[in-house]
Amino acid sequence: MQVDKWVFYACVALITIGIIFSLSLPVFTVLFFNYEPYHFFYRQLAVGVLGIFIMWGLSQLNPDKSLVLIGFGLFILCALAMGVMHALPSSMVTDAGGAKRWIRLPGFSLAPVEFFKIGFVYFLAWSFARKIDDSKKSLKEEFNLILPYLFLFLIVVYLIAVLQNDLGQVIVLALTLVMMALFAGTSLRLFGIGLFGAGMLATIAIVTSEHRILRIKSWWGTIQNIVLSILPENMANALRVADVPEPYQISHSLNAIKHGGFFGEGLGAGVFKLGFLSEVHTDFVLAGIAEEIGVLGIFGITSIIVFLLYRIFKISSRSENKVYHLFSLGIGLLISFSFLMNSYGITSITPIKGIAVPFLSYGGSSILALCVGIGMVLMISKKASSK
């Protein structure tokens, strides 16, 4: 059987676009911190090339022998790494907002959570394939069946949302878990309860954290005038929040997108990257790209991602092995939710959650982890039937 080369080509295209914009977008950061002019470009190029080789190398392996080793290896080792990171000295870890998220290695830093997501998806696929089927069950039986996974997810919440203060990754994993459970064979009733539970968990995480409350207020301050204008005056006055923090990042993001127009200002000609969008090469990369190559360019990028997801879900649907089916589905869901959460965040549809854009945002761990996940999907594509 042949590897699905279209998946590989789509990923290479996205990685290449990310490399190009790693030269254009971080110009202010390079000047402000006095980095070498090609600091970000060289690193993104090295990671991108390495990721491409990892994808192709993994695609040549036999999934019947290699998938379980890679999947469980990532799941167990990265969970242990996240558990011990908070106890490591500052010389061995890198902080982000007071949370330890990266392990320092010679020449680079590694974020275990990015690789853990791939391992977590594999564990769910492996376990769901053994525990859940399409047979009719009562709600109580289904709940008892899914209960161990809820306990496991609470541990994941502790490792990521509490120890690393990263709620965005938890939301992505929660949505992925719920959707994978539905496709594994759980009922729509349990699916609805799962979504409600994930919403409650997210609400608790938000109201118990002052900085997350400020983020929600900042987001609401951006959209409240539009939303409240269609409501009755007494209801609008009750929902209006005064003295909200200035949502300068979102404002600059929206202005950058507007400034780019349909065709963009031209590659390298964006101005909002010059100190207005402080995370323009990471969290706000789509806004920076939109300013330089316009709505037309963003449409092209979105088309590549949609095509990639179509090919991944096609591999999933054609996989007769339930583990392969669910794992491919889970990788597609991770990419889908990450892209949607970031694009919705930079346009103020939802609050910003600090989720990287798949293959485009600067950051070695995110790209390499996705390349590992795609490499595993390419392995599976060789076993997918041609029906």
Salt bridges, closest charged atoms under 4 A:
ASP4 OD2 - ARG311 NH2 2.99
ASP64 OD2 - LYS383 NZ 3.11
GLU114 OE1 - LYS117 NZ 3.12
ASP133 OD1 - LYS137 NZ 2.86
GLU142 OE1 - ARG189 NH2 3.90
GLU291 OE2 - HIS259 ND1 2.86
GLU292 OE2 - LYS273 NZ 2.73
